[in-house]
Amino acid sequence: MGMNLAAFTSDRLIRTALIQDLQRIHESDPEAKIVQELGITHGAARIDIAVIDGSIHGYELKSDMDTLRRLPGQMGIYNSVLDEMTLVVGKSHLRDAINLVPEWWGIVMAKVAESTGAIVLHTIREAEENPQRDSAAIASLLWRDEALHLLEEVGAAEGMKSKTRRVLYEKLASVLDQDTLRLRVRKCLFSRVGWRSAQPHMQYDG
């Protein structure tokens, strides 16, 4: 007896359904931005979808067609940066996912409705605030010129123009408390242009 592939979720199907859900939730909020493939620590990882508003909430997708093999490595990076985190998994991964991710991660199960063939998202656990954030990692969400500009704004750019990105990020982490840094990074990401958002006409985020 062969598998009924129509009953299995794919990244594309989950992504489409989740973006539609998030757009509906945030449609009346001008302070919210939905971004796809947000690069973290300069390409060490990319979170599938991020919602930037009063926090940065990441959504990692693992469909029935995927494996969870890469997730442990991704978790350490996401845990250092994101304010909230939700794993969206196909039904086949649900039990393993619950045992794998931290308790503060939200979990959403995605499955195909037999009657309509549409993707249905069920919230298993709501995301809570991340207790593990690292200031230098948060600063690394900024591009180099953005980090330097922020250092200039807070009067801490002296001797920094020729330094590496890593040094700039560590400097920001040392001169700004984490709440202020998170606020300034979110503001910068929200106003950034020329990156990949949930709108198909937007360009790649670099």
Residue pairs with C-beta under 8 A, 6 or more apart in sequence:
6 112
6 117
7 112
7 114
8 63
8 64
8 65
8 90
8 92
8 112
9 63
9 64
9 65
9 90
9 91
9 110
9 111
9 112
9 119
10 63
10 64
10 65
11 48
11 61
11 63
11 65
11 66
13 63
13 110
13 112
13 119
14 61
14 63
14 88
14 90
14 110
14 119
15 36
15 48
15 49
15 61
16 119
17 110
17 118
17 119
17 120
17 121
18 49
18 59
18 61
18 88
18 108
18 110
18 121
19 34
19 36
19 49
19 198
21 121
22 34
22 49
22 51
22 59
22 198
23 34
23 198
26 32
26 34
26 51
26 53
29 53
31 53
31 54
31 190
32 51
32 52
32 53
33 51
33 52
33 53
33 189
33 190
33 197
34 49
34 50
34 51
34 52
34 197
34 198
35 49
35 50
35 51
35 52
35 189
35 195
35 196
35 197
35 198
35 205
36 48
36 49
36 196
36 197
36 198
37 46
37 47
37 48
37 196
37 205
38 46
38 47
38 49
38 50
38 58
38 141
38 189
38 205
39 45
39 46
39 205
39 206
40 46
40 47
40 77
40 78
40 81
40 82
40 137
40 140
40 141
41 77
41 80
41 81
41 137
41 140
42 140
42 165
44 77
45 73
45 74
45 77
45 78
47 58
47 59
47 60
47 78
47 82
48 58
48 59
48 60
48 61
49 58
49 59
49 61
49 198
50 56
50 57
50 58
50 59
50 82
51 57
51 59
52 186
52 189
52 190
53 186
54 186
55 83
55 84
55 129
55 182
55 186
56 81
56 82
56 83
56 84
56 141
56 182
56 186
56 189
57 82
57 83
57 84
57 85
57 86
57 127
58 78
58 82
58 84
58 85
58 86
59 85
59 86
59 87
59 88
60 71
60 74
60 78
60 85
60 86
60 87
60 88
61 88
61 89
62 68
62 71
62 87
62 88
62 89
62 90
62 93
62 97
63 89
63 90
63 110
64 90
64 91
64 92
64 93
65 90
66 90
66 93
68 93
68 96
68 97
68 100
71 87
71 97
71 100
71 101
72 100
75 100
75 101
75 102
77 137
78 85
79 85
79 102
79 130
79 132
79 133
80 132
80 133
80 134
80 137
80 138
81 133
81 134
81 137
81 138
81 140
81 141
82 130
82 133
83 129
83 130
83 133
83 182
84 106
84 127
84 128
84 129
84 130
85 101
85 104
85 105
85 106
85 127
85 130
86 105
86 106
86 107
86 108
86 127
87 97
87 101
87 105
87 106
87 107
87 108
88 108
88 109
88 110
88 121
89 97
89 107
89 108
89 109
89 110
90 109
90 110
90 111
91 109
91 110
91 111
94 107
94 109
94 124
97 107
98 107
98 124
98 125
101 107
102 132
103 128
104 127
104 128
104 129
104 130
104 131
105 125
105 127
106 123
106 125
106 126
106 127
106 128
107 123
107 124
107 125
108 121
108 122
108 123
108 124
109 121
109 122
109 124
110 119
110 120
110 121
110 122
111 119
111 120
111 122
112 118
112 119
112 120
113 119
113 120
133 178
133 182
134 173
135 172
135 173
135 176
135 178
135 181
136 166
136 169
136 170
136 172
136 173
137 169
138 173
138 178
138 181
138 182
138 185
139 147
139 168
139 169
139 170
139 172
139 173
139 181
139 185
140 165
140 169
141 185
141 189
142 150
142 169
142 172
142 185
142 188
143 206
144 165
144 168
146 188
146 192
147 165
147 168
147 169
147 172
148 157
148 160
148 161
148 168
150 172
150 184
150 188
151 157
151 160
151 168
151 171
151 172
151 175
154 175
154 176
156 171
156 172
156 175
160 167
160 168
160 171
163 171
172 181
173 181
176 184
192 205
194 202
194 203
194 205
194 206
195 202
195 203
195 204
195 205
195 206
196 202
196 203
196 204
196 205
